């Protein structure tokens, strides 16, 4: 493979897990052994996924780098390209470019308590960081995971959501907008979980991912709770074409989501005019 | 053949090429390079074209080509690679283009446009398609002795002559060209055919200097980029202005098409058969509705007004923030082409010279209005414009001072232009 930033590496789909009706987790392995061996990434980075004949789409890596050889992308069917990815079977090949983007500031999180707040598929990029922190458990403080989904059948990573609380000092709370008859958990937006979560703004960093509206409300509440603007971290989503800072599509203000983001602190997000 | 002025090898060579030798020199270039030069077509438009025969081509060095030469660095449609799926999986065939080229007769605005492209495609991760073309293309800049009607490169610090960035720069001195080499490969190109050139004398150097000064004085438009950027930073532009501009935008993408520094592109797959296809990139425009639309429908720049606003913030403020100079090179092509008169020239003039006034339906220049009304002759208007370029006074004041028109006529014409009732009483002396 030449040093051509637009040329993908080929990966084979090793496993497909149906998380919900429209979210699947694909486990991938690069075909080229050299590339497979040297590939590394940080939590929060994304890959440009190629479906040849259809195009490319940016997808956050949902697995942790502490589990190499187990590269996973959790993909929600949202448009025609992700629809085509969902039609793939184990053994099929796709193209991958990356890893791209500014990752979560892992070094800043060491020794701190971590509050993860996710909405819907937003849990996917956070899962990378959650598993990273849990695989290096002693390096981090208390871990609290709050997740909001539309309905119980829209909750991804159910298996892990039940395993995570079994780790030391990990709390998981899940809420849904619309319960079904079997649901015994919380109902309402993820902001209704604050009371149950036993939080303080001390020594805690918040990492948020979800729809833009959810992020605004969660940030408002966190600021009221005493979190500083540097200690609120999010990952933003924009339409991308090249993923390498050239094509201009993912621009927010003077920044490019694929190069200066997708991870931003709230202080940085405040400076960005999201509509310009 | 070196004509160093004694400050060492780093000083540019200064040479003379007599015009009668130009075609011979160009013919020599075609032996080793693909030659691109401005050519006038049968419609009277001048465009950069590949020259197959120097003698048969209508090379035009008078008018600024109507399109920038960016397609020779990033083609409008470019295959990145071909892919093919067979039993053993996917294989790729990289595209590349390392044809040696010379672009002759670039204007300073276009050379600066290429320098801006360098910042985009050579910084960070390197775009090899651009790099292959760029490193194999020699740039021969031709400074402008006569700025065009909509040109404002001087205000944009991109001309009419450059002091850096070119491989070779020519100045038209009438019967001969003053030739300066800028970068080593410019020097190498000339060294191969040194018999076409003689060293420049002090007379030539003085003549070149005169031409530059004269050209700088002939601009119709002087824009204060810094003032415009200040207004954007401080958000002092009335939202009504953005709304009106959004309304006027025809979504044609023309501005991005002609602009030397617009570089946004789309990437998509183009199937050739069931198992084969090409990944292609094409020029794109941020003014198009779908530019930032995500799958699922959310679009952070849903309104046309938002997209137009962003275009100006990008070119003026963000690029200045990132690269310490705004990316508009003042070529005036958007002013030539925009149907809605929301080009860079109109925009900066609007926000700097006028206060909170709505754009008139037909934003015509004062001079044209007076001409049409028969109040002033073409000859008088030209004289006034020439004088105005030197004094920097508004045209109306200049005309009144030269006795060509009285204040009342100016006020009525301005009032018509700005949809304001009789302003004769308000006009300043």
Contacts between the chains, C-beta under 8 A, distances in Angstrom:
chain1	res1	chain2	res2	distance
A	2	B	94	6.3
A	2	B	128	7.6
A	3	B	126	7.6
A	3	B	128	6.9
A	4	B	81	7.5
A	4	B	94	6.1
A	4	B	128	5.5
A	5	B	125	4.8
A	5	B	126	7.1
A	5	B	127	6.8
A	5	B	128	7.4
A	6	B	80	4.9
A	6	B	81	7.2
A	6	B	129	8.0
A	6	B	267	7.5
A	6	B	279	7.1
A	7	B	80	7.8
A	7	B	81	5.9
A	7	B	92	6.2
A	7	B	94	6.7
A	10	B	89	6.1
A	10	B	90	5.2
A	31	B	89	6.8
A	52	B	83	5.1
A	52	B	85	6.7
A	52	B	90	6.7
A	52	B	269	6.3
A	52	B	277	6.6
A	53	B	269	5.4
A	53	B	271	4.8
A	53	B	277	5.4
A	54	B	269	6.0
A	55	B	267	7.3
A	55	B	268	5.4
A	55	B	269	5.1
A	56	B	267	6.8
A	57	B	295	7.5
A	78	B	294	7.9
A	78	B	295	4.3
A	78	B	296	4.6
A	79	B	295	2.9
A	79	B	296	6.6
A	80	B	295	7.8
A	81	B	295	7.2
A	82	B	295	6.5
A	93	B	85	7.8
A	93	B	89	5.5
A	93	B	90	6.0
A	95	B	90	7.2
A	212	B	298	7.5
A	237	B	294	6.7
A	238	B	292	6.8
A	238	B	294	7.1
A	238	B	300	7.3
A	239	B	291	7.7
A	239	B	292	5.3
A	239	B	293	6.0
A	239	B	294	5.0
A	239	B	295	7.9
A	241	B	265	7.3
A	241	B	266	6.0
A	241	B	267	4.8
A	242	B	265	7.7
A	242	B	267	6.1
A	244	B	124	7.4
A	244	B	125	4.7
A	245	B	124	5.2
A	245	B	125	6.6
A	246	B	120	6.4
A	246	B	121	6.5
A	246	B	125	7.7
A	246	B	127	5.9
A	246	B	263	7.6
A	246	B	265	7.5
A	247	B	264	6.0
A	247	B	265	5.0
A	247	B	266	7.2
A	247	B	267	6.8
A	247	B	281	7.8
A	247	B	284	7.3
A	248	B	263	6.9
A	248	B	264	3.6
A	248	B	265	7.5
A	248	B	284	7.5
A	248	B	286	6.5
A	249	B	264	7.0
A	249	B	266	7.9
A	249	B	284	7.6
A	249	B	291	6.4
A	249	B	292	6.5
A	250	B	292	7.9
A	251	B	286	7.9
A	251	B	292	7.9
A	251	B	310	8.0
A	251	B	314	7.4
A	252	B	300	7.6
A	253	B	313	8.0
A	253	B	318	6.8
A	254	B	317	7.5
A	254	B	318	3.7
A	254	B	321	5.2
A	254	B	322	6.0
A	259	B	124	6.7
A	274	B	300	5.9
A	275	B	300	5.6
A	275	B	301	6.1
A	275	B	306	5.3
A	275	B	310	7.9
A	276	B	301	7.7
A	276	B	306	7.0
A	276	B	309	6.3
A	276	B	310	4.6
A	276	B	313	5.5
